[in-house]
Amino acid sequence: MADAIAATVSGAAAKPGLKQPHVSEVLDDLLVVDSVRIHSQIDALREAFGGAVVHVHLFSSTTVLARRYSERLNSGIAELKSYDDVASDPTEAGVGDLKDDADVAIDTERSNERDVLIRAAAALALLPPADQRLVDVLIGGQYGSEGKGNIAFYLAREYDVLMRVGGPNAGHTVPMPSPYTHRLLPSGTLANGDAKLVIGPGATLDVSLLQEEIAFCQIEAERLSIDPQAMIIEPADREFERTIVADIASTGKGGGAAAARRILGRSAAAVDTPVRLARDAPELAPYLEPTRNVLSETFRGNRRVLLEGTQGTALSLYHGHYPHVTSRDTTTSGTLAESGIGPRRLRRVILVIRTYPIRVQNPDRDGTTSGYMSQEITYEELADRSGIPLAELLETEKGSVSGRQRRVAEFDWDLLRTSVELNGATDIALTFADYISVKNRQAQRYDQLTPDTIQFIEEVERVSGVPVSLITTRFDIRSVIDRRRW
């Protein structure tokens, strides 16, 4: 035990929920002694373990200690009749004198159980460094449907935790033998069966849809954590959004209405339908766990997180062309906020963009009413340029959630630069390289791409100022050309 860390705890009548005296345990290289009563015990530990000993002393007023002792008596634990009897013991009476010797002294009257735990953990250097960069974020750089699912599926095997926010209005399709579209679970769910799955507190959930996805992917309860504060979409939310589908080309899945109701529902008088969070849905009970607990454990273990954003930067409620925007901020900052991850945890921001941006059509009106796109073109033009049959393009370019035909446009260089700045991108994942030339579908290496494609990539890097680290040439498990240096 020469390399063990010894933590000694002194103090009497601990708060309810804390470990009672005379218990020792070994956690890896940590030895906890609970509790010491006299100076000679501490001296012996310091002689054995030297500077590795951390002495934590818990104290409170006599009145509070007497009350806690009485509460403990009522729990059925066999003790002396009163705290006065305990305090009359010379050894117990001297415990308070250990306070001056302690490395850390904690007043448990002014600190709750979690406060005591976090302060003791900090004293023992058990908390993960706050600036340990373990999180990579995947963000859409255009109008959504950039191919984030394909990229997330490819990267998933490198991470211990896969996390997603947003709602069911965004579908991320992954290259399984039979392509599958994730609406709420992370896109790497089926690519890495060992990864922990997390849905953060900012998510909006369609419970029945989530249950279907859990069943299809055969997810065990211990693998999935849903934050208790995620918002539940109600039938009334979907009904309400039917009225705005024609105006802004919404998918009508209720996420925006639910988000608005969450804000207004802080006052019950302001909404007809009460707010339900995940903690209020009995069917989600097996999966409930605060995201902060999962992340704390993850960071403490030096494990990595892939945080998957949804939709695209140009659909951001704040940065898109209002009113043809979604109900949330789709940038890195918004995604971090919805997940409960601070920016100091961030390692890489992978901005996913496609060679020809798309945007879903409005179902009832002329396509331009679904929102701004720079230099819209036709699929006939794209078929002629790329060599991909027109029928294939039309079938491919249907919304994974709405099922509606998408609009297509020339690459927007100004949007590229804006998205890089807004998201703090460190890398670009360029998708749909086959839309430049169908010949790229045969490429397995960068040097096998067509000259026009390589020239395009070089200009993307010049304009963006960041490397194009990942390139997809088709929708397939082996479609990714990986140029990363990390």
C-alpha positions as CSV (number, residue, x, y, z in Angstrom):
1,M,0.0,0.0,0.0
2,A,3.0,2.3,-0.3
3,D,1.5,4.0,-3.4
4,A,-1.9,4.5,-1.9
5,I,-3.5,7.8,-1.1
6,A,-4.9,7.9,2.4
7,A,-7.8,10.2,3.2
8,T,-8.8,10.5,6.9
9,V,-12.1,11.9,7.9
10,S,-12.8,13.2,11.4
11,G,-16.0,14.5,13.0
12,A,-19.1,13.4,14.8
13,A,-22.7,12.7,13.9
14,A,-22.4,13.1,10.2
15,K,-25.4,14.5,8.1
16,P,-28.0,11.9,7.0
17,G,-26.8,10.2,3.9
18,L,-23.1,10.4,4.7
19,K,-21.1,7.3,5.7
20,Q,-21.2,6.6,9.4
21,P,-18.0,6.2,11.5
22,H,-15.6,3.3,11.5
23,V,-15.9,2.3,7.9
24,S,-12.9,1.8,5.6
25,E,-12.8,1.1,1.9
26,V,-10.3,1.0,-0.9
27,L,-11.2,2.5,-4.3
28,D,-8.4,1.8,-6.8
29,D,-5.5,3.7,-5.3
30,L,-7.6,5.6,-2.8
31,L,-7.9,4.5,0.8
32,V,-10.6,6.2,2.8
33,V,-10.5,5.9,6.6
34,D,-13.8,7.1,8.2
35,S,-13.3,8.2,10.9
36,V,-10.5,9.1,13.2
37,R,-11.0,10.2,16.7
38,I,-7.7,11.2,18.2
39,H,-4.5,12.9,17.1
40,S,-2.3,9.8,17.4
41,Q,-4.4,8.1,14.8
42,I,-3.7,10.9,12.3
43,D,-0.1,11.0,13.3
44,A,0.2,7.3,12.6
45,L,-1.4,7.7,9.1
46,R,0.9,10.6,8.3
47,E,3.9,8.6,9.3
48,A,2.8,5.7,7.1
49,F,1.7,7.6,4.1
50,G,3.5,11.0,4.4
51,G,2.2,13.8,2.3
52,A,-0.4,11.6,0.6
53,V,-2.7,12.0,3.6
54,V,-5.5,14.5,3.4
55,H,-7.3,15.1,6.6
56,V,-10.9,16.3,6.2
57,H,-12.7,17.4,9.3
58,L,-16.5,17.7,9.4
59,F,-18.1,19.8,12.2
60,S,-21.3,21.6,13.2
61,S,-22.8,23.2,16.2
62,T,-23.8,21.2,19.3
63,T,-27.5,21.9,18.7
64,V,-27.4,20.6,15.1
65,L,-25.4,17.6,16.1
66,A,-27.9,16.7,18.9
67,R,-30.8,17.0,16.4
68,R,-29.0,14.8,13.8
69,Y,-28.2,12.2,16.5
70,S,-31.9,12.2,17.6
71,E,-33.0,11.7,13.9
72,R,-30.5,8.8,13.7
73,L,-31.9,7.2,16.8
74,N,-35.4,7.3,15.3
75,S,-34.1,5.3,12.3
76,G,-33.7,2.3,14.5
77,I,-29.9,2.3,14.8
78,A,-28.8,1.1,18.3
79,E,-26.9,4.0,19.9
80,L,-26.6,5.7,23.3
81,K,-29.8,7.3,24.5
82,S,-28.8,10.9,23.7
83,Y,-26.1,13.0,22.1
84,D,-25.3,14.4,25.6
85,D,-24.3,10.8,26.5
86,V,-22.1,10.6,23.5
87,A,-20.5,14.0,24.1
88,S,-19.7,13.1,27.7
89,D,-17.2,10.5,26.5
90,P,-13.7,12.0,26.7
91,T,-12.7,10.7,23.3
92,E,-15.8,12.0,21.6
93,A,-15.5,15.3,23.4
94,G,-12.0,15.8,22.0
95,V,-13.0,15.2,18.4
96,G,-13.6,18.9,17.8
97,D,-10.0,19.7,18.6
98,L,-9.0,17.9,15.5
99,K,-10.4,20.8,13.4
100,D,-7.2,22.9,13.7
101,D,-5.1,20.0,12.5
102,A,-7.2,19.3,9.4
103,D,-6.2,20.1,5.8
104,V,-9.9,20.9,5.1
105,A,-12.6,21.7,7.7
106,I,-16.2,21.7,6.5
107,D,-19.1,23.1,8.4
108,T,-21.9,20.6,7.6
109,E,-24.5,23.0,8.9
110,R,-23.7,25.4,6.0
111,S,-23.0,22.7,3.4
112,N,-25.5,20.1,2.2
113,E,-24.5,16.5,1.3
114,R,-23.5,17.3,-2.2
115,D,-21.5,20.3,-1.0
116,V,-19.6,18.1,1.4
117,L,-19.0,15.5,-1.3
118,I,-17.7,18.0,-3.8
119,R,-15.4,19.8,-1.3
120,A,-13.9,16.5,-0.1
121,A,-13.4,15.3,-3.6
122,A,-11.7,18.5,-4.5
123,A,-9.4,18.2,-1.5
124,L,-8.5,14.7,-2.6
125,A,-7.9,15.8,-6.2
126,L,-10.6,13.5,-7.5
127,L,-12.4,16.1,-9.6
128,P,-11.4,16.0,-13.3
129,P,-9.5,19.0,-14.5
130,A,-12.0,21.6,-15.7
131,D,-10.0,22.3,-18.8
132,Q,-9.5,18.7,-20.0
133,R,-10.6,18.8,-23.6
134,L,-12.5,15.6,-24.3
135,V,-15.5,16.8,-26.4
136,D,-15.8,16.9,-30.2
137,V,-18.9,18.5,-31.7
138,L,-20.4,17.8,-35.0
139,I,-22.3,20.7,-36.5
140,G,-24.3,21.3,-39.7
141,G,-22.9,24.3,-41.6
142,Q,-25.8,24.9,-44.1
143,Y,-29.5,24.2,-44.1
144,G,-29.5,20.8,-42.5
145,S,-29.3,17.4,-44.3
146,E,-25.6,17.9,-44.8
147,G,-24.9,14.2,-44.2
148,K,-24.1,14.5,-40.5
149,G,-25.4,11.0,-39.8
150,N,-22.9,9.4,-42.2
151,I,-20.0,11.3,-40.5
152,A,-21.2,10.6,-37.0
153,F,-21.6,6.9,-37.8
154,Y,-18.0,6.8,-39.1
155,L,-16.5,8.6,-36.1
156,A,-18.6,6.9,-33.4
157,R,-16.2,4.0,-32.8
158,E,-13.6,6.4,-31.4
159,Y,-15.8,7.7,-28.5
160,D,-16.9,6.5,-25.1
161,V,-20.1,8.6,-25.0
162,L,-22.4,9.6,-27.9
163,M,-24.6,12.5,-27.2
164,R,-27.4,14.2,-29.0
165,V,-29.7,17.2,-28.4
166,G,-32.4,18.8,-30.6
167,G,-35.6,17.0,-31.5
168,P,-37.4,14.6,-33.8
169,N,-37.7,17.2,-36.6
170,A,-34.2,16.3,-37.7
171,G,-33.5,12.9,-39.2
172,H,-29.9,11.6,-39.5
173,T,-29.6,8.6,-41.8
174,V,-26.8,6.1,-41.3
175,P,-25.2,3.6,-43.8
176,M,-26.4,0.3,-42.3
177,P,-27.0,-2.5,-44.8
178,S,-30.5,-1.2,-44.9
179,P,-30.2,2.6,-44.2
180,Y,-31.7,3.7,-41.0
181,T,-32.8,7.2,-39.9
182,H,-32.2,8.2,-36.3
183,R,-34.6,10.9,-35.0
184,L,-33.6,11.1,-31.4
185,L,-30.8,8.7,-30.6
186,P,-27.2,9.6,-31.6
187,S,-26.3,8.5,-35.1
188,G,-23.4,6.3,-33.9
189,T,-25.7,4.1,-31.8
190,L,-25.5,1.1,-34.1
191,A,-21.8,1.8,-35.0
192,N,-20.4,1.5,-31.5
193,G,-22.4,-0.9,-29.3
194,D,-20.1,-0.1,-26.3
195,A,-20.7,3.6,-26.2
196,K,-22.9,5.2,-23.6
197,L,-25.8,7.1,-25.2
198,V,-27.0,10.4,-23.8
199,I,-29.9,12.7,-24.6
200,G,-29.3,16.1,-23.0
201,P,-31.6,18.4,-21.0
202,G,-32.2,20.7,-24.0
203,A,-33.8,18.0,-26.1
204,T,-37.4,17.8,-27.1
205,L,-38.8,14.2,-27.1
206,D,-41.5,12.4,-28.9
207,V,-41.9,9.6,-26.4
208,S,-43.5,7.0,-28.7
209,L,-41.0,7.7,-31.5
210,L,-38.1,7.4,-29.0
211,Q,-39.5,4.1,-27.7
212,E,-39.7,2.8,-31.3
213,E,-36.1,3.8,-31.9
214,I,-34.9,2.2,-28.6
215,A,-36.7,-1.0,-29.6
216,F,-35.3,-1.1,-33.1
217,C,-31.8,-0.5,-31.9
218,Q,-32.2,-3.0,-29.0
219,I,-30.9,-0.5,-26.4
220,E,-30.7,-1.7,-22.8
221,A,-31.7,0.7,-20.1
222,E,-28.3,1.0,-18.6
223,R,-26.8,2.1,-21.9
224,L,-29.1,5.1,-22.5
225,S,-29.3,8.1,-20.2
226,I,-32.0,10.7,-20.7
227,D,-31.8,13.9,-18.7
228,P,-34.9,14.4,-16.5
229,Q,-35.3,17.9,-17.8
230,A,-35.7,17.1,-21.5
231,M,-39.0,18.4,-22.8
232,I,-41.9,16.1,-23.8
233,I,-43.7,16.9,-27.1
234,E,-47.5,16.5,-26.7
235,P,-50.2,15.8,-29.4
236,A,-51.3,19.4,-29.0
237,D,-47.8,20.6,-30.1
238,R,-48.0,18.6,-33.3
239,E,-51.5,19.8,-33.9
240,F,-50.4,23.4,-33.5
241,E,-47.5,23.1,-35.9
242,R,-49.8,21.9,-38.7
243,T,-50.8,25.6,-38.9
244,I,-47.3,26.8,-39.7
245,V,-46.1,24.0,-42.1
246,A,-47.3,26.0,-45.1
247,D,-45.8,29.3,-43.9
248,I,-42.2,28.3,-43.1
249,A,-41.9,24.7,-44.4
250,S,-41.8,23.3,-40.9
251,T,-41.7,19.6,-40.5
252,G,-44.6,19.9,-38.1
253,K,-43.3,17.4,-35.5
254,G,-44.1,19.6,-32.6
255,G,-40.6,20.5,-31.4
256,G,-41.0,24.2,-31.8
257,A,-44.4,24.4,-30.1
258,A,-43.0,22.3,-27.2
259,A,-40.0,24.6,-26.9
260,A,-42.3,27.7,-26.8
261,R,-44.6,26.0,-24.3
262,R,-41.7,25.2,-22.1
263,I,-41.0,28.9,-21.9
264,L,-44.6,30.0,-21.4
265,G,-45.4,27.1,-19.2
266,R,-43.4,28.5,-16.3
267,S,-46.8,30.0,-15.4
268,A,-49.6,27.3,-15.6
269,A,-52.0,30.1,-16.5
270,A,-50.2,30.9,-19.7
271,V,-50.6,27.5,-21.4
272,D,-53.5,25.1,-22.1
273,T,-51.4,22.0,-22.0
274,P,-49.2,21.6,-18.8
275,V,-45.5,21.2,-19.3
276,R,-44.2,17.6,-18.9
277,L,-40.5,16.9,-18.7
278,A,-38.9,13.5,-19.1
279,R,-39.0,13.1,-15.3
280,D,-42.8,13.2,-15.6
281,A,-43.0,10.4,-18.2
282,P,-43.3,7.0,-16.4
283,E,-42.2,5.1,-19.6
284,L,-38.9,6.9,-19.5
285,A,-38.1,6.2,-15.9
286,P,-35.6,3.4,-16.6
287,Y,-33.4,5.8,-18.6
288,L,-33.5,8.9,-16.4
289,E,-30.2,10.2,-15.2
290,P,-28.9,13.8,-14.9
291,T,-26.6,14.5,-17.8
292,R,-24.2,16.3,-15.5
293,N,-23.7,13.1,-13.5
294,V,-22.9,11.1,-16.7
295,L,-20.5,13.8,-17.9
296,S,-18.8,14.2,-14.6
297,E,-18.0,10.5,-14.5
298,T,-17.0,10.6,-18.2
299,F,-14.5,13.4,-17.7
300,R,-13.2,11.9,-14.5
301,G,-12.3,8.8,-16.4
302,N,-10.7,10.8,-19.2
303,R,-13.2,9.4,-21.7
304,R,-14.2,11.1,-24.9
305,V,-17.6,12.5,-26.0
306,L,-19.0,13.0,-29.5
307,L,-21.7,15.6,-29.3
308,E,-24.0,15.6,-32.3
309,G,-25.8,18.8,-33.4
310,T,-28.9,18.7,-35.5
311,Q,-30.2,20.8,-38.5
312,G,-27.8,23.5,-39.8
313,T,-26.3,26.8,-38.9
314,A,-28.4,28.7,-41.5
315,L,-31.5,27.4,-39.8
316,S,-30.5,28.9,-36.4
317,L,-33.3,30.8,-34.7
318,Y,-30.9,33.7,-34.2
319,H,-28.5,33.5,-37.1
320,G,-30.7,32.2,-39.9
321,H,-33.0,34.1,-42.3
322,Y,-36.0,34.7,-40.0
323,P,-38.8,33.6,-40.1
324,H,-37.7,30.5,-42.1
325,V,-35.7,29.1,-39.2
326,T,-36.0,26.4,-36.7
327,S,-37.0,26.8,-33.0
328,R,-33.5,26.6,-31.5
329,D,-29.9,27.8,-32.0
330,T,-28.2,25.2,-34.1
331,T,-24.6,26.5,-33.7
332,T,-21.9,25.0,-31.5
333,S,-22.7,27.4,-28.7
334,G,-26.4,26.5,-28.7
335,T,-25.6,22.8,-28.9
336,L,-23.2,23.0,-26.0
337,A,-25.8,24.9,-23.9
338,E,-28.5,22.3,-24.6
339,S,-26.1,19.5,-23.6
340,G,-24.8,21.1,-20.4
341,I,-21.1,21.1,-21.6
342,G,-18.9,24.1,-21.1
343,P,-16.7,25.5,-23.8
344,R,-13.5,24.6,-22.0
345,R,-14.3,20.9,-22.6
346,L,-14.3,21.5,-26.4
347,R,-11.5,19.8,-28.4
348,R,-12.7,19.8,-32.1
349,V,-15.6,21.4,-33.9
350,I,-16.3,19.4,-37.1
351,L,-18.4,21.5,-39.5
352,V,-20.3,19.3,-42.0
353,I,-21.0,20.9,-45.4
354,R,-22.1,19.5,-48.7
355,T,-20.9,20.4,-52.2
356,Y,-24.4,21.5,-53.2
357,P,-26.5,22.8,-50.2
358,I,-30.2,21.8,-50.1
359,R,-33.3,23.0,-48.4
360,V,-36.7,21.3,-48.1
361,Q,-39.5,22.4,-50.3
362,N,-42.6,24.1,-48.9
363,P,-45.5,21.6,-49.4
364,D,-48.2,24.0,-50.4
365,R,-46.6,27.0,-52.1
366,D,-43.9,27.9,-54.5
367,G,-40.6,26.5,-53.3
368,T,-39.0,29.9,-52.6
369,T,-41.2,30.4,-49.6
370,S,-39.4,27.8,-47.6
371,G,-36.6,30.2,-47.1
372,Y,-33.5,31.9,-48.6
373,M,-31.0,30.0,-50.7
374,S,-28.2,31.7,-52.7
375,Q,-28.2,30.8,-56.5
376,E,-30.8,28.0,-56.6
377,I,-30.4,25.6,-59.5
378,T,-32.3,22.6,-60.9
379,Y,-31.7,19.0,-60.5
380,E,-31.4,18.7,-64.3
381,E,-28.4,21.1,-64.1
382,L,-26.9,19.0,-61.2
383,A,-27.4,15.8,-63.1
384,D,-25.7,17.2,-66.2
385,R,-22.7,18.4,-64.2
386,S,-22.3,15.4,-62.0
387,G,-23.2,12.5,-64.3
388,I,-25.6,11.2,-61.7
389,P,-29.0,10.1,-63.3
390,L,-31.8,12.7,-62.6
391,A,-34.1,10.1,-61.3
392,E,-31.5,9.0,-58.7
393,L,-31.0,12.6,-57.5
394,L,-34.7,13.3,-57.2
395,E,-35.2,10.1,-55.1
396,T,-32.1,10.8,-52.9
397,E,-33.0,14.4,-52.2
398,K,-36.2,14.0,-50.2
399,G,-36.4,15.1,-46.6
400,S,-35.6,12.2,-44.2
401,V,-38.4,13.4,-41.9
402,S,-40.8,15.5,-44.1
403,G,-40.5,13.2,-47.2
404,R,-40.7,16.4,-49.3
405,Q,-38.5,17.2,-52.3
406,R,-35.6,19.4,-51.5
407,R,-34.4,22.5,-53.3
408,V,-30.7,22.6,-54.4
409,A,-28.3,25.5,-54.9
410,E,-24.8,26.4,-55.8
411,F,-22.2,26.2,-53.1
412,D,-22.5,29.3,-50.9
413,W,-19.0,30.6,-50.1
414,D,-20.2,33.4,-47.9
415,L,-22.2,31.0,-45.8
416,L,-19.2,28.8,-45.5
417,R,-17.1,31.6,-43.9
418,T,-20.0,32.7,-41.7
419,S,-20.5,29.2,-40.4
420,V,-16.9,28.7,-39.7
421,E,-16.8,31.9,-37.6
422,L,-20.1,31.3,-35.8
423,N,-19.2,27.7,-34.8
424,G,-15.5,28.0,-34.2
425,A,-14.9,25.2,-36.6
426,T,-11.5,23.4,-36.4
427,D,-12.3,20.9,-39.2
428,I,-14.6,20.5,-42.2
429,A,-16.3,17.4,-43.2
430,L,-17.2,17.7,-46.9
431,T,-20.0,15.5,-48.1
432,F,-21.5,14.5,-51.4
433,A,-18.3,14.7,-53.4
434,D,-20.0,12.6,-56.0
435,Y,-22.2,15.6,-56.8
436,I,-19.1,17.2,-58.3
437,S,-18.5,14.1,-60.3
438,V,-20.0,10.6,-60.1
439,K,-16.4,9.3,-60.7
440,N,-15.6,10.2,-57.1
441,R,-17.7,7.3,-55.9
442,Q,-14.8,5.0,-56.9
443,A,-12.3,7.0,-54.9
444,Q,-10.9,5.5,-51.7
445,R,-8.0,8.0,-51.3
446,Y,-7.7,11.7,-51.7
447,D,-5.5,11.4,-54.7
448,Q,-8.2,9.4,-56.5
449,L,-10.7,12.3,-56.5
450,T,-11.1,14.1,-59.7
451,P,-8.9,17.2,-60.3
452,D,-12.0,19.5,-60.1
453,T,-12.9,18.0,-56.8
454,I,-9.4,18.5,-55.4
455,Q,-9.4,22.1,-56.6
456,F,-12.8,22.7,-55.0
457,I,-11.5,21.3,-51.7
458,E,-8.4,23.5,-51.8
459,E,-10.5,26.5,-52.2
460,V,-12.8,25.5,-49.4
461,E,-9.7,25.3,-47.2
462,R,-8.5,28.8,-48.4
463,V,-11.9,30.4,-47.7
464,S,-12.6,28.7,-44.4
465,G,-9.1,28.8,-43.0
466,V,-9.5,25.2,-41.6
467,P,-8.7,21.8,-43.1
468,V,-11.1,19.6,-44.9
469,S,-10.4,16.6,-42.7
470,L,-13.2,14.2,-43.9
471,I,-14.7,13.7,-47.3
472,T,-17.6,11.4,-48.2
473,T,-17.9,10.1,-51.8
474,R,-21.1,8.2,-51.5
475,F,-23.6,6.9,-48.9
476,D,-21.7,3.8,-47.7
477,I,-19.8,2.5,-44.7
478,R,-16.6,2.8,-46.7
479,S,-17.4,6.2,-48.2
480,V,-15.2,8.4,-46.0
481,I,-11.8,9.6,-47.0
482,D,-10.1,10.4,-43.7
483,R,-7.4,13.2,-43.8
484,R,-7.4,14.0,-40.1
485,R,-4.2,14.6,-38.1
486,W,-6.0,13.9,-34.8
